[in-house]
Amino acid sequence: MLAHSVYFWLRPDLTEQENKQFQDGVRSLTTIESVRFGFTGKPSSTDRPIIDRSYSCALIVVFDDMAGHDLYQAHPIHDKFRIDCAPFWTRVLIYDAES
């Protein structure tokens, strides 16, 4: 199993339409067939010094194996998201974990 966790810092000046385009795009990534579980969300209201809540949006997708991850990375939906939505963020940080 492989968990792919992606954290986005969106530009503060996004229009409502740009924000909607980003949200629709990031959610589309959870529809890729190799994704076994997918979730998008904003920082939780949990508030302790050790928690980083500075990001705008999180995407967490889980795959059965590395082959599923590799299919996801090369998928046209993933490519479209990167091309269309990259101008909307100032930073992206990825953590991958496997068991």
C-alpha positions as CSV (number, residue, x, y, z in Angstrom):
1,M,0.0,0.0,0.0
2,L,1.2,3.5,-0.8
3,A,-0.2,6.8,0.5
4,H,0.5,9.9,-1.6
5,S,-0.1,13.1,0.5
6,V,0.1,16.4,-1.3
7,Y,-0.1,19.8,0.4
8,F,-0.9,23.0,-1.7
9,W,-0.3,26.6,-0.7
10,L,-2.7,28.5,-3.0
11,R,-2.1,32.1,-4.1
12,P,-4.0,34.5,-1.9
13,D,-5.3,36.5,-4.8
14,L,-7.3,33.6,-6.6
15,T,-10.6,34.7,-7.9
16,E,-13.7,32.7,-7.0
17,Q,-13.6,31.0,-10.4
18,E,-9.9,30.1,-10.1
19,N,-10.5,28.6,-6.7
20,K,-13.4,26.6,-8.0
21,Q,-11.3,25.4,-11.0
22,F,-8.6,24.3,-8.5
23,Q,-11.0,22.5,-6.2
24,D,-12.7,20.7,-9.1
25,G,-9.3,19.8,-10.5
26,V,-7.9,18.4,-7.2
27,R,-11.0,16.4,-6.6
28,S,-10.7,14.9,-10.2
29,L,-7.5,13.2,-9.1
30,T,-9.4,11.0,-6.8
31,T,-11.3,9.5,-9.8
32,I,-8.2,8.0,-11.4
33,E,-8.8,4.2,-11.5
34,S,-5.7,3.2,-9.5
35,V,-6.8,5.4,-6.5
36,R,-8.2,3.0,-3.9
37,F,-9.1,5.9,-1.5
38,G,-9.0,9.6,-2.1
39,F,-9.6,12.6,0.1
40,T,-9.3,16.4,-0.3
41,G,-9.6,18.9,2.5
42,K,-8.5,22.1,4.2
43,P,-6.5,22.3,7.4
44,S,-8.3,20.9,10.4
45,S,-9.3,23.0,13.4
46,T,-6.9,21.0,15.5
47,D,-4.4,23.4,17.0
48,R,-1.3,22.3,18.7
49,P,2.2,23.7,18.2
50,I,3.4,20.6,16.3
51,I,0.6,20.8,13.7
52,D,1.3,22.7,10.4
53,R,-1.9,24.4,9.4
54,S,-0.3,26.8,6.9
55,Y,-1.3,25.0,3.7
56,S,-4.5,25.7,1.8
57,C,-5.6,22.3,0.6
58,A,-4.5,18.7,1.2
59,L,-4.9,15.8,-1.2
60,I,-4.4,12.2,0.1
61,V,-4.7,9.3,-2.3
62,V,-3.9,5.7,-1.5
63,F,-2.8,3.0,-4.0
64,D,-2.5,-0.7,-3.7
65,D,1.1,-0.6,-4.9
66,M,3.8,1.4,-6.7
67,A,2.3,0.3,-10.1
68,G,-0.9,2.1,-9.1
69,H,1.0,5.2,-8.1
70,D,3.0,5.1,-11.4
71,L,-0.3,4.8,-13.4
72,Y,-1.7,7.8,-11.5
73,Q,1.4,10.0,-12.2
74,A,1.2,9.4,-15.9
75,H,-2.6,9.6,-16.2
76,P,-4.1,12.3,-18.4
77,I,-6.3,13.5,-15.6
78,H,-3.2,14.1,-13.5
79,D,-1.4,15.9,-16.4
80,K,-4.5,18.1,-17.0
81,F,-4.6,19.1,-13.3
82,R,-0.9,20.0,-13.3
83,I,-1.1,22.0,-16.5
84,D,-4.4,23.8,-15.7
85,C,-3.9,24.4,-12.0
86,A,-0.2,24.9,-11.4
87,P,-0.5,28.7,-11.8
88,F,-2.8,28.7,-8.7
89,W,-0.3,27.6,-6.1
90,T,2.8,29.1,-4.7
91,R,4.1,25.9,-3.1
92,V,3.4,22.2,-3.1
93,L,4.9,19.6,-0.8
94,I,4.5,15.8,-1.2
95,Y,5.0,13.0,1.3
96,D,4.8,9.4,0.1
97,A,4.7,6.5,2.5
98,E,4.4,2.8,1.8
99,S,3.9,-0.3,3.9
